[in-house]
Amino acid sequence: MRLDLYITRRFIWSFSMIFAVFFGVVVLIDMVEQLRRFDTGEVSVFTAAHLAMLNTPTTMYRMLPLLVVLATITLFLGLARTSEMVVTRSSGRSALRTLMAPVLAAALFGALGVAAFNPIVAATSKQYEEISRSYQQGTQSVSTVSDEGLWIRQSSAGGQIVIRAKRSNLDGTRFFGVRMYGFDANGRSSFRIDAAEALLEPGAWKLSKAKRWDFEPAENAEVAATTSAQMEIPSDLTRDQIRDSFGSPDAIPIWELPGFISKLDKAGFSALKHRVWLQMELANPLLLVAMVLIGAGFTMRHTRFGRTGIMVLLAVLLGFTIYFLRNFAQVLGENGQIPIILAAWMPPLAGIFLSLGLLFHTEDG
């Protein structure tokens, strides 16, 4: 038990040092990127540093599996150089028994990352998008999904138009139960339109069975209201802009993601991308376990056997390979080409079985 605590403490220390080094490097790189992205006359060095600090947690969260591989390599190389691994093996403890401590620590890291770090990353990512959007020129469209349906905001020639729809088709081009609110440049309400259906075409919304109220100070809006079987409202929105404006799933806390998926389903949008992300997050602890086993499979050996540099390189390359396969499977799952469970759970399971086979061959074979 005491030896397990010692190895766990060494693993946590290695992970903390590697995390701190990469965090500092990523902050500096992102800070330079923020200065390059925005006008230096509008964004000061302090603001760029603030944006970098908000954007860095997202990058670090995505790099977590690779950091675990490096921490595992650092741990076992350190134990090998001090001959502590030789003493451990001489006491009769097998390689798999020694691996239990870092494996459990990695699984705990993964669980804490999903339960605690994921909401933090979602919050900082959302705040980063809001601040960076304020420095970008032009008014961008914003879409949200609520219990009342779908809400879209678009820019217009004289101000903005807010659109509410009860539901939509899957590709985001046809909306049903539509209500549009027009606002002028000063934020005052200028008109309202109710329509049974709205079809998004290049350059305009095509409204069916529409009724329009213009809010003029000297007129009665109901008396001056007009009804038309077909009505056209200019728009610069596209289908891709509407679908992308819901934001990436990683900007939604894991605890709110199931509810958001339900709202997307009610609004008529496909929630496949969000379902894949939810399963990927749930499989994250298993992925970190796979990374520990991969790192140990190549470096859990004494340095006198030589070829340490090659073994470290192979461990890093295999870790990158599993990481790449996971991202590739995520893309296939989001496109509906493979089942969601297969996309989320097979890459970490493949990494675990592959590394266990290597350990059985090199250590206990």
C-alpha positions in Angstrom: 0.0 0.0 0.0 2.8 2.4 0.9 4.6 1.6 -2.4 1.3 2.3 -4.3 1.0 5.7 -2.6 4.6 6.5 -3.5 4.2 5.6 -7.1 0.9 7.6 -7.3 2.6 10.6 -5.7 5.4 10.4 -8.3 2.9 10.1 -11.1 0.9 13.1 -9.9 4.1 15.1 -9.5 5.2 14.2 -13.1 1.8 15.1 -14.5 1.7 18.4 -12.6 5.1 19.5 -13.9 4.3 18.6 -17.5 0.9 20.3 -17.2 2.5 23.5 -15.9 5.1 23.6 -18.6 2.6 23.1 -21.4 0.2 25.5 -19.8 2.8 28.3 -19.8 3.9 27.5 -23.4 0.3 27.4 -24.7 -0.6 30.7 -22.9 2.4 32.5 -24.6 1.6 31.1 -28.0 -2.1 31.9 -27.7 -1.3 35.4 -26.5 0.8 36.1 -29.6 -2.1 34.6 -31.7 -4.6 37.0 -30.1 -2.4 40.0 -30.9 -2.1 38.8 -34.4 -5.8 38.1 -34.8 -7.1 41.4 -33.5 -6.1 45.0 -34.2 -3.4 45.9 -31.7 -5.0 49.4 -31.4 -8.1 47.8 -29.9 -6.6 44.9 -28.0 -3.8 45.6 -25.5 -1.3 43.2 -24.3 -3.3 42.8 -21.1 -6.5 42.0 -23.0 -4.6 39.5 -25.2 -3.3 37.8 -22.1 -6.8 37.7 -20.7 -8.1 36.1 -23.9 -5.3 33.6 -23.9 -6.0 32.6 -20.3 -9.6 32.0 -21.2 -8.8 30.0 -24.4 -5.9 27.9 -22.9 -8.1 25.6 -20.7 -9.9 24.4 -23.9 -6.5 23.5 -25.5 -5.2 21.9 -22.3 -8.3 19.8 -21.9 -7.9 18.5 -25.5 -4.2 17.7 -24.8 -4.9 15.8 -21.6 -4.4 12.3 -23.1 -1.0 13.3 -24.5 0.0 14.9 -21.2 -0.8 11.6 -19.4 1.4 9.7 -21.9 4.3 12.1 -21.2 3.7 11.9 -17.4 3.8 8.1 -17.6 7.0 8.1 -19.6 8.6 10.5 -17.1 7.5 8.4 -14.2 8.9 5.1 -15.3 12.1 6.5 -16.8 12.7 8.1 -13.4 12.1 4.8 -11.6 14.3 3.0 -14.0 17.3 5.4 -13.6 17.2 5.1 -9.8 16.8 1.3 -10.0 13.6 1.6 -8.0 11.8 -0.5 -10.6 14.4 -3.2 -10.3 13.9 -3.3 -6.5 10.1 -3.4 -7.0 10.3 -6.3 -9.4 12.8 -8.1 -7.1 10.3 -7.9 -4.3 8.0 -10.1 -6.3 5.6 -7.4 -7.5 4.5 -7.9 -11.1 4.4 -5.2 -13.7 0.6 -5.2 -13.8 0.4 -4.9 -10.0 2.8 -1.9 -10.1 0.7 -0.3 -12.8 -2.4 -0.3 -10.7 -1.5 2.9 -8.9 -0.9 5.1 -12.0 -3.9 3.5 -13.8 -6.2 4.3 -11.0 -4.8 7.9 -10.7 -5.3 8.4 -14.5 -8.9 7.1 -14.2 -9.5 9.5 -11.4 -8.0 12.4 -13.5 -10.4 11.5 -16.3 -13.4 11.4 -14.0 -12.5 14.7 -12.4 -11.8 16.1 -15.8 -15.3 15.2 -17.0 -17.1 16.1 -13.8 -15.3 19.3 -12.9 -12.8 20.5 -15.6 -15.3 20.1 -18.4 -17.8 22.7 -17.0 -14.9 25.1 -16.3 -13.7 24.7 -19.9 -17.2 25.3 -21.2 -17.5 28.5 -19.1 -14.2 29.9 -20.2 -14.8 29.0 -23.8 -18.2 30.8 -23.7 -16.7 33.8 -22.1 -13.8 33.8 -24.6 -16.2 33.7 -27.5 -18.3 36.6 -26.1 -15.2 38.8 -25.5 -13.6 38.0 -28.8 -16.9 38.6 -30.7 -17.0 42.1 -29.2 -13.7 43.0 -30.8 -14.8 41.6 -34.2 -16.3 44.0 -36.7 -19.9 43.5 -37.9 -22.9 41.9 -36.2 -23.0 38.2 -36.2 -26.0 35.9 -36.1 -26.6 34.1 -32.8 -28.8 31.0 -32.3 -30.1 29.4 -29.2 -32.4 26.6 -28.3 -34.9 26.8 -25.4 -38.0 25.1 -24.3 -40.0 27.6 -26.4 -38.2 26.5 -29.6 -35.5 28.0 -31.7 -34.2 31.6 -31.5 -32.1 33.2 -34.2 -30.8 36.8 -34.4 -29.6 38.2 -37.7 -28.5 41.6 -38.8 -30.6 43.8 -41.1 -30.2 47.0 -43.0 -31.7 49.1 -40.3 -30.9 47.1 -37.2 -31.6 43.5 -36.2 -34.2 40.8 -36.6 -35.0 38.2 -33.9 -36.6 35.1 -35.2 -38.4 32.5 -33.1 -39.5 29.1 -34.5 -41.3 26.2 -32.9 -39.3 23.7 -34.9 -37.1 23.2 -37.9 -36.2 20.6 -40.5 -32.9 18.8 -40.0 -30.8 20.9 -42.3 -32.0 24.3 -40.8 -33.5 25.7 -44.0 -37.3 25.4 -43.2 -38.9 26.7 -40.0 -42.4 26.2 -38.7 -44.5 28.4 -36.4 -42.3 31.4 -37.1 -42.4 34.8 -35.4 -40.0 37.7 -36.4 -39.3 40.8 -34.4 -37.6 43.7 -36.1 -35.6 46.3 -34.2 -34.1 49.6 -35.5 -30.5 50.8 -34.9 -31.6 52.3 -31.5 -33.0 49.0 -30.3 -36.7 50.1 -30.6 -39.2 47.5 -31.9 -40.1 48.4 -35.5 -42.3 45.4 -36.8 -43.5 41.9 -36.0 -44.3 39.1 -38.5 -46.1 35.9 -37.8 -45.9 33.1 -40.4 -46.9 29.5 -40.6 -43.6 28.6 -42.4 -40.3 30.2 -43.4 -38.0 28.9 -46.0 -34.4 30.1 -46.1 -33.2 30.8 -49.7 -30.1 32.6 -50.9 -30.5 36.2 -49.8 -34.0 36.0 -48.2 -36.6 34.3 -46.0 -39.6 33.1 -48.0 -42.6 33.4 -45.6 -45.9 31.5 -46.1 -49.3 32.7 -44.6 -47.6 35.7 -43.0 -49.1 38.7 -41.2 -47.0 41.8 -40.6 -47.5 44.6 -38.0 -45.5 47.8 -38.4 -45.1 49.8 -35.2 -45.4 53.4 -36.2 -46.0 56.0 -33.5 -49.0 57.6 -35.3 -50.7 54.4 -36.5 -52.7 51.6 -35.0 -50.6 48.5 -35.6 -53.5 46.2 -35.9 -55.5 48.4 -38.3 -52.4 48.8 -40.5 -51.4 45.1 -40.4 -51.1 43.4 -43.7 -51.7 39.7 -44.5 -50.0 37.9 -47.4 -49.8 34.3 -48.6 -46.2 34.9 -49.5 -43.8 37.4 -48.0 -40.0 37.9 -48.4 -37.6 39.2 -45.8 -34.0 39.9 -46.8 -31.4 37.8 -45.0 -27.7 37.1 -45.4 -27.8 33.9 -43.4 -27.0 30.5 -44.8 -27.8 27.0 -43.6 -24.2 26.3 -42.4 -24.2 29.6 -40.4 -27.4 28.6 -38.6 -26.2 25.1 -37.8 -22.7 26.3 -36.7 -24.1 29.2 -34.6 -25.3 26.7 -32.0 -21.7 26.4 -31.0 -19.5 23.3 -30.6 -20.6 20.7 -28.0 -17.5 21.4 -25.9 -18.9 24.8 -25.1 -21.7 23.1 -23.2 -21.1 21.7 -19.7 -21.4 18.0 -19.6 -24.2 18.2 -17.0 -26.3 20.4 -19.3 -25.6 18.4 -22.5 -28.4 15.8 -22.2 -31.0 18.6 -21.8 -29.5 20.5 -24.7 -29.7 17.4 -26.9 -33.4 17.0 -25.9 -34.1 20.6 -26.9 -32.4 20.2 -30.2 -34.5 17.1 -30.9 -37.7 19.0 -30.1 -36.6 21.9 -32.3 -36.1 19.5 -35.2 -32.3 19.7 -35.5 -30.0 16.8 -35.6 -28.1 16.3 -32.2 -25.8 13.6 -33.6 -22.7 15.8 -33.1 -23.6 16.4 -29.4 -24.5 12.8 -28.8 -21.1 11.8 -30.1 -19.3 14.4 -27.9 -21.2 13.2 -24.8 -20.1 9.6 -25.3 -16.6 10.8 -26.0 -16.5 12.6 -22.7 -17.8 9.6 -20.8 -15.1 7.5 -22.4 -12.4 10.0 -21.5 -11.3 8.2 -18.3 -10.8 5.0 -20.3 -8.7 6.9 -22.8 -6.4 8.2 -20.0 -6.0 4.6 -18.7 -5.0 3.5 -22.2 -2.4 6.3 -22.4 -0.9 5.1 -19.1 -0.7 1.6 -20.3 0.9 2.7 -23.6 3.5 4.8 -21.9 4.3 2.0 -19.5 4.5 -0.7 -22.2 7.5 0.9 -23.8 9.3 2.4 -20.7 8.7 0.0 -17.9 12.1 -1.5 -18.3 15.6 -1.0 -17.0 17.8 1.5 -18.8 20.7 -1.1 -19.1 18.6 -2.8 -21.8 19.4 0.3 -24.0 17.3 1.8 -26.8 15.6 4.1 -24.3 15.2 6.9 -26.8 13.6 4.6 -29.4 11.2 3.2 -26.8 10.2 6.7 -25.7 9.7 7.7 -29.3 7.5 4.6 -30.0 5.4 5.4 -26.9 4.8 8.9 -28.0 4.0 7.9 -31.5 1.6 5.2 -30.4 -0.1 7.7 -28.0 -0.5 10.1 -30.9 -1.8 7.3 -33.1 -4.6 6.4 -30.6 -5.3 10.1 -30.2 -5.6 10.6 -33.9 -7.8 7.5 -34.3 -10.1 8.8 -31.6 -10.5 12.1 -33.4 -11.0 10.4 -36.7 -13.6 8.1 -35.2 -15.3 11.2 -33.7 -15.6 12.7 -37.2 -17.0 9.4 -38.6 -19.5 9.3 -35.8 -20.6 12.9 -36.3 -21.2 12.2 -40.0 -23.2 9.1 -39.1 -20.8 6.7 -40.9 -20.3 4.6 -37.8 -22.3 4.0 -34.6 -21.9 6.5 -31.8 -20.8 3.8 -29.2 -18.2 2.5 -31.7 -16.8 6.0 -32.3 -16.5 6.9 -28.7 -15.4 3.6 -27.0 -13.5 1.6 -29.5 -10.3 3.8 -29.7 -9.6 3.7 -26.0 -10.4 0.0 -25.8 -8.1 -0.7 -28.7 -5.3 1.2 -26.9 -5.9 -0.7 -23.7 -5.8 -4.1 -25.4 -2.8 -3.3 -27.5 -0.8 -2.0 -24.6 -1.8 -5.0 -22.4 -0.6 -7.3 -25.1 2.7 -5.5 -25.3 3.0 -5.7 -21.5 2.2 -9.4 -21.4 4.8 -10.0 -24.1 7.7 -7.9 -22.7 7.1 -8.2 -18.9 5.3 -11.3 -18.0 5.9 -13.4 -21.1 
